[in-house]
C-alpha cells in the first residue's frame, strides 16, 4: 500500500471544483456588502455564513430568536465577521462555540459575549489565541480560491485571544426568545466539543463531529473511542433529529449519515474494512459523502 502525506490524504487538489456545493442549491442567497462570506437563508430566522473561498469551507450559523441571536462559530478571521453580522441582524449577538479549533474561534475576539464548554483546551485557546506560525496553514498555497479582501495583512495574521463569558454545560438550554437550543457535550474530535439541538426546527448543529468531507479523530486531544461514545449518545436520540447543520462544507444534511458514520467508525476501530494509509499511521476510511480519519494506535491492529 502506498503511504500518502497528510496533505495528500486530506486535501483533494482543485477542491474548489466541488463549489457551489449541493447543500446550498435550494437555499436563497442573501446579498451583503462583504465579498469574503457567502450568506444563505435556511429559514426566516436561520442564516448560514460560508467561507467558501478557503479550503476548510467554514460554516457559521446565525440563529435568531426574538430577544437575541446566537452566532455558532466564527471562522478563520480573514475578513470582518462582526461587520457582516451587524448588517444581517439588529439583535444582540453572542458567540456559541462548537469547540476551540482555530477555524471556529477566529473572530471571537470581536464579540463581547462568547460561550464555550469548560475544558483546559478551551481556556488555553481563549487565553493565548493562535499565534502566527500556527495559522499560516489557513493561507498555505492551494488553500484559497478567492482573494482575501483588504485590510487583511498576512504578516499580522493570527487569531487573537478572547474572553469566554459563559461556560456551557452538557444539557443546558439556551433561550434566544421564542426558540431554545440545547447544548450536548460531544467529545471525540475535540474534548470541549458541543453540538446544539433545537426541538422546534429539529436542527442538529454538529460542529466537526459530522460534515461532508474528511472528519478527524487523529488530531491532538481527538479520541476514536470517545467519538464512538458520542455517536452512541446521539443515536439514542436519532428519531428526534431532523436536518444536520455542520460547521464545514454543506449545511442541511439528512441525518441518515449519523448511522453511516457510526458504522464506519466502529469498523475502523476494529481494524476492519479498507482504508487509505497516510504518514504516521493515519488511516482514511471512506463513507458516502464523507470520510473518517483515524490516527496511529486508534484501531485494533
Ligand atoms: Zn473545524
Boltz pocket constraint, residues with backbone or C-beta under 6 A from the ligand:
constraints:
  - pocket:
      binder: B
      contacts: [[A, 101], [A, 103], [A, 104], [A, 208], [A, 247], [A, 248]]
      max_distance: 6.0
